[in-house]
Amino acid sequence: MDNLLIEATKYTPRIFFNADTNILEISGETYPENTAEFYSPVFDWLEKYLNQLQNQAVIVNMEIIYFNSSSSKVLMDLFDRFEDSVREGKNIVINWIFDKEDESALEYGEEFQEDLEVLKLNLVEKSE
């Protein structure tokens, strides 16, 4: 399966989903003009990837500096999709990476963590 790479812009995060290493990364800011349009290929790729995934461990590293309300909904949709996959027996862990100076990033991670039932979301303080 091909990897997915979307370079960051001023309004969108860098997305690098590596099917070979099973490391999925989203980093940067996310407030695209059309959130659904931007994330559509991400969800398409993810659906194909998760369907072919066997028992490999998947690590999702998320270092979101800023997101707007529509991106928050997309992030929750992503977490819901990962959580469904965990319920199906997949091995997926989220690392929510935050800067220790950014209290709101930690709080957002804690809020997402509270909404999840079976998906493991680690709060990871960014090392310098």
TACORCOR-V713211 format. One record per residue. RES is the residue in one letter. BURIAL is 1 if it has 16 or more other ideal C-beta (glycine too) atoms within 10 Angstrom, else 0. D_CENTER is the distance of its C-alpha to the mean C-alpha in Angstrom with 2 decimals. Layout:
BEGIN
res = [RES:RES]
burial = [BURIAL:BURIAL]
d_center = [D_CENTER:D_CENTER]
END
This chain:
BEGIN
res = [M:D:N:L:L:I:E:A:T:K:Y:T:P:R:I:F:F:N:A:D:T:N:I:L:E:I:S:G:E:T:Y:P:E:N:T:A:E:F:Y:S:P:V:F:D:W:L:E:K:Y:L:N:Q:L:Q:N:Q:A:V:I:V:N:M:E:I:I:Y:F:N:S:S:S:S:K:V:L:M:D:L:F:D:R:F:E:D:S:V:R:E:G:K:N:I:V:I:N:W:I:F:D:K:E:D:E:S:A:L:E:Y:G:E:E:F:Q:E:D:L:E:V:L:K:L:N:L:V:E:K:S:E]
burial = [0:0:0:1:0:1:0:0:0:0:0:1:1:0:1:1:1:0:1:0:0:1:0:1:1:1:1:1:1:1:1:1:0:0:1:0:0:1:1:0:0:1:0:0:1:1:0:0:1:1:0:0:1:0:0:0:0:1:1:1:1:1:1:1:0:0:1:0:0:1:1:1:0:1:1:0:0:1:1:0:0:1:1:0:1:1:0:0:0:1:0:1:0:1:1:1:1:1:0:0:0:0:0:0:1:1:0:1:1:0:0:1:1:0:0:1:0:0:1:0:1:0:0:0:0:0:0:0]
d_center = [19.00:18.16:15.16:13.15:13.59:13.44:15.03:14.44:17.06:18.37:16.34:13.16:10.52:10.92:8.81:10.21:9.73:12.81:14.45:17.25:15.67:12.82:10.48:7.26:6.62:5.60:8.61:11.33:12.37:11.48:14.63:15.75:19.11:18.05:14.48:15.18:16.76:14.13:11.25:13.85:13.86:10.12:10.75:14.06:12.96:10.50:13.49:15.88:13.97:13.57:17.19:18.55:16.78:19.48:19.38:17.40:15.10:11.46:9.54:5.83:6.54:5.17:8.49:8.88:12.66:13.40:12.33:14.90:15.49:14.60:11.12:10.92:11.96:9.41:6.53:9.01:9.66:6.35:7.08:10.59:10.29:8.98:11.72:14.19:13.75:14.44:17.42:18.53:18.76:15.72:14.74:11.01:10.05:7.18:8.55:8.34:10.63:13.28:16.73:19.55:21.24:18.52:19.25:17.32:13.95:15.07:16.26:13.12:11.37:14.56:14.57:11.24:12.64:15.87:14.64:13.46:16.35:15.67:12.07:12.33:10.34:12.12:13.00:13.78:16.28:16.17:19.33:21.60]
END
